[in-house]
């Protein structure tokens, strides 16, 4: 006979709750990014700089390389 323990049921409920929370967080982050992108033309340089700096803290090495290449191109245009 299969024994079902209360701890197993709670784990499944907790995992389901955590998955729902993670989905909600991801959805909110996506909404925030969309709002930031839409507001870019209206934001001042310092605000954009601060937000981009925060975003780069979590960026992967590959993404940082892409960002660096974009900035290098921008610098070269200014020469």
N, C-alpha and C positions, 0 to 999 in steps of 0.2 A: 504494500500500500504506500502511495506517495504521501509524504508528510510535507505540509505547507507550513512554514514558520512565519510568524508575524514579521520578523526582521526582513524576510525576503519580499513580502508584500510592501512594506514600508520603503524598501530600497527601490522597487519598481515605481512606486508613487513619487518618491523623491527624484528619481532619474527623470521621470516624465515632467515633473515640475521644473527641474533644472533645464531640461531641453526647451520647455516653453519660455522660461526666463531668458535663456540664451538667444532664442529666436526673436524675442521682443527687443533685447538689447541690440542685436544685429539690425533689426528693422529701424530702431531709433537712430543708430549710427548712420545708416544709409540716408534717412531723412535729414539728418544734420549735415551730411556731406552734400546732399542735393541743395539744401538751403544755402550753404556756404558758397557753392558753385554759382548759384543764381545771384547771390549778393556781391560777387567779386567786383563787378564794374562800379558799384556804389561804395565799396569799402576803401578806406585810406590805406596807404602803403604799409604803415606800421602794423595795422590790424592784420593785413594779409600776411606780412612777415611773421608775426607772432603765431598765427594759426598754422602756417606752413612749417615753422620750426617745431611746433608740437607734433604735427603729423609725421615729420621726419624721424622723430625719436623712435617710432614703432616700425619704420620702414625696413624692409629687408635690404641686404647688401645689393641685390640686383636692382631694386628700385632706387637706391641711393646712387648707383652708377648712372642710371637713366637720368636722374635729376641733375647730377653733376654734369653730364654731357649737355643737357639743355642749358645750364648756366654757363658752361664754357662757350657754347655757340652765342649766347647773348653777350658775353664779354667780348668775343671776337668782333661782333657787329659794332661794338662801341669803340673799337680801335681805329 
